[in-house]
Amino acid sequence: MKEINVAVTGAAGQIAYSLLPRLVSGETFGADVRVNLRLIEIPQVVDKLEGTIMELIDCGFKQTGSLLATADIREGVENTDWVLLVGSIPRGIVIDGKKIEERSDLLRINGGIFTSQGHAIGELAKDNAKILVVGNPANTNALIGKTKSNNSLQSWFAMTALDSNRAKAQLAQKANVEISSVTNMTIWGNHSPTMYPDPYNAKINGESAVQVINDLNWIENDYLPLVQQRGKAVIDARGASSAASAANAAIDTVKAVETETPKGDWFSAAIPSDGSYGVPEGLIFGFPLVSSGQGEIKIVQDIELNEFAQSKIKITSEELLSEKEAVKDLLD
Ligand SMILES: NC(=O)c1ccc[n+]([C@@H]2O[C@H](COP(=O)([O-])OP(=O)(O)OC[C@H]3O[C@@H](n4cnc5c(N)ncnc54)[C@H](O)[C@@H]3O)[C@@H](O)[C@H]2O)c1
C-alpha cells in the first residue's frame, strides 16, 4: 500500500472529532493508501488524544497507519504530505483576564500561532506538501502561515468549501432539484460574512442558477444573507459552531485538490491571488479552481462578473486588505 503522512492541528476539537476517522478510512485518500496521522494539540489538551487514538484503532480501518499525538508542531509536521490546520483560538475566549471579542485581537492571537506553524511547515513538511487552513480567520491565518513558511513549493489553501456546500444546498432547495444538479459554485473572497457566493455563474443542470430560479429579489435579499450568515445561524441553533459540516467540507477540499476536476466544473477554495480578476496579488482569496489531480491548481479565467458581482468582490477584497493591514508586522 502507498503511504502518506497527514497532520491535523486542533485534533481534540469538535471538527477534528468528525474529521479524523474519515481521513484514515480510505474515503479521502483512496482505499489503497495507508494514512499515518499526526494529531497536534496544545500541551494542556494533548493527553486527551490518547482516547481519540483508541477510538481510531477501534474503528478498524485497514487504511489506518501509525497514529501519533504531540504538542510539538515540529514533530507533528515533519515529512508530511498534507497538513490540516484546524486549531485556533475562538472568539470569546478569556486570555490574561481579557475576553477576546474584536476581530483585530483574534487576528493577532491566531497570527502568533500561524507564525510558528508556518515556520515549521516550510522547513519540515515535504516540498510538495499541501496545507489547508480551517481555523478562523482562515484566509489571513493562511496568509501569515504561507508567508512564514518561506517555501514557495508548498501549496496553501484556506477553506471555503463549507460556504460552497451551503450555497449549493440553498439553490437546490429553492429550485427543488437534487444538490448534485448544482455545479460551478464560487465563493469569492473571504471566509466571512463578506464572501460572495456567486449565483450568476453557478449552474443548475448546466444553466445559470439565477435564470433557473428567476427570482432576483430572493437571490439578492434572501439567498446571499442566508449563505453569508449560515455559520452564525448554526451557532445560534446548536450553541456551538458547525463541526460535522466543516469536517465534511475539509474532506471535500482535500478530494477536490487530489483528483482531476470534472470537465466543465470547478471547485471553491482560497489560494494566493496572482492578480486574476483584479484581486490584489498575494491575498488568500476565494476563487473558482480546477485541479489536474497531479498537484497543479489553476484559477479559472474569463468568468463574467457583472456590476453586482464586482461590487461584492470589492467589499470582500477590502476586508481582506484591512485584515492584512492589522497583522502587517507579522508578515515581514
Ligand atoms: N473555514 C471554515 O469553513 C470553518 C467552519 C467551521 C469552523 N471553523 C473554524 O475551525 C476552528 C476549529 O473549530 P472547532 O469547532 O473544532 O473548535 P474547538 O474549539 O472545538 O477546537 C479547536 C481546538 O484547537 C486546539 N488548538 C488551539 N490552538 C492550537 C494550537 N496552537 N495548536 C494545536 N491545536 C490548537 C484547541 O485546544 C481545541 O482543542 C475554529 O477556528 C472555527 O472557527 C472554520
The ligand as an SDF file (V2000), in Angstrom:
LIG
                    3D

 44 48  0  0  0  0  0  0  0  0999 V2000
  -13.3120   27.6490    7.3850 N   0  0  0  0  0  0  0  0  0  0  0  0
  -14.4990   27.1860    7.7820 C   0  0  0  0  0  0  0  0  0  0  0  0
  -15.4190   26.9970    6.9630 O   0  0  0  0  0  0  0  0  0  0  0  0
  -14.7820   26.8700    9.2250 C   0  0  0  0  0  0  0  0  0  0  0  0
  -16.0060   26.2850    9.5790 C   0  0  0  0  0  0  0  0  0  0  0  0
  -16.2730   25.9770   10.8990 C   0  0  0  0  0  0  0  0  0  0  0  0
  -15.3250   26.2750   11.8680 C   0  0  0  0  0  0  0  0  0  0  0  0
  -14.1520   26.8660   11.5040 N   0  0  0  0  0  0  0  0  0  0  0  0
  -13.1210   27.1780   12.4930 C   0  0  0  0  0  0  0  0  0  0  0  0
  -12.3990   25.9950   12.7770 O   0  0  0  0  0  0  0  0  0  0  0  0
  -11.7620   26.1420   14.0400 C   0  0  0  0  0  0  0  0  0  0  0  0
  -11.9440   24.8830   14.8790 C   0  0  0  0  0  0  0  0  0  0  0  0
  -13.3040   24.6870   15.1970 O   0  0  0  0  0  0  0  0  0  0  0  0
  -13.7390   23.6120   16.2960 P   0  0  0  0  0  0  0  0  0  0  0  0
  -15.2280   23.6730   16.3610 O   0  0  0  0  0  0  0  0  0  0  0  0
  -13.0840   22.3200   16.0360 O   0  0  0  0  0  0  0  0  0  0  0  0
  -13.1430   24.3060   17.5960 O   0  0  0  0  0  0  0  0  0  0  0  0
  -12.7990   23.6460   19.0010 P   0  0  0  0  0  0  0  0  0  0  0  0
  -12.6580   24.8030   19.9510 O   0  0  0  0  0  0  0  0  0  0  0  0
  -13.7290   22.5300   19.3290 O   0  0  0  0  0  0  0  0  0  0  0  0
  -11.3650   23.0160   18.7590 O   0  0  0  0  0  0  0  0  0  0  0  0
  -10.2280   23.7740   18.4930 C   0  0  0  0  0  0  0  0  0  0  0  0
   -9.0490   23.0070   19.0390 C   0  0  0  0  0  0  0  0  0  0  0  0
   -7.8720   23.6630   18.6150 O   0  0  0  0  0  0  0  0  0  0  0  0
   -6.9090   23.4980   19.6320 C   0  0  0  0  0  0  0  0  0  0  0  0
   -5.8220   24.4650   19.4420 N   0  0  0  0  0  0  0  0  0  0  0  0
   -5.7980   25.7880   19.7550 C   0  0  0  0  0  0  0  0  0  0  0  0
   -4.5960   26.2960   19.4720 N   0  0  0  0  0  0  0  0  0  0  0  0
   -3.8530   25.3010   18.9670 C   0  0  0  0  0  0  0  0  0  0  0  0
   -2.5040   25.2270   18.5040 C   0  0  0  0  0  0  0  0  0  0  0  0
   -1.7040   26.2660   18.5530 N   0  0  0  0  0  0  0  0  0  0  0  0
   -2.0580   24.0280   18.0490 N   0  0  0  0  0  0  0  0  0  0  0  0
   -2.8470   22.9400   18.0530 C   0  0  0  0  0  0  0  0  0  0  0  0
   -4.1320   22.9480   18.4920 N   0  0  0  0  0  0  0  0  0  0  0  0
   -4.6200   24.1210   18.9430 C   0  0  0  0  0  0  0  0  0  0  0  0
   -7.7230   23.7180   20.9140 C   0  0  0  0  0  0  0  0  0  0  0  0
   -7.0630   23.1850   22.0370 O   0  0  0  0  0  0  0  0  0  0  0  0
   -9.0050   22.9690   20.5710 C   0  0  0  0  0  0  0  0  0  0  0  0
   -8.9690   21.6100   21.0070 O   0  0  0  0  0  0  0  0  0  0  0  0
  -12.3610   27.4040   14.6530 C   0  0  0  0  0  0  0  0  0  0  0  0
  -11.4600   28.4770   14.4230 O   0  0  0  0  0  0  0  0  0  0  0  0
  -13.6140   27.6190   13.8440 C   0  0  0  0  0  0  0  0  0  0  0  0
  -13.9900   28.9890   13.8340 O   0  0  0  0  0  0  0  0  0  0  0  0
  -13.8710   27.1560   10.2070 C   0  0  0  0  0  0  0  0  0  0  0  0
  1  2  1  0
  2  3  2  0
  2  4  1  0
  4  5  1  0
  4 44  2  0
  5  6  2  0
  6  7  1  0
  7  8  2  0
  8  9  1  0
  8 44  1  0
  9 10  1  0
  9 42  1  0
 10 11  1  0
 11 12  1  0
 11 40  1  0
 12 13  1  0
 13 14  1  0
 14 15  2  0
 14 16  1  0
 14 17  1  0
 17 18  1  0
 18 19  2  0
 18 20  1  0
 18 21  1  0
 21 22  1  0
 22 23  1  0
 23 24  1  0
 23 38  1  0
 24 25  1  0
 25 26  1  0
 25 36  1  0
 26 27  1  0
 26 35  1  0
 27 28  2  0
 28 29  1  0
 29 30  1  0
 29 35  2  0
 30 31  1  0
 30 32  2  0
 32 33  1  0
 33 34  2  0
 34 35  1  0
 36 37  1  0
 36 38  1  0
 38 39  1  0
 40 41  1  0
 40 42  1  0
 42 43  1  0
M  CHG  2   8   1  16  -1
M  END
$$$$
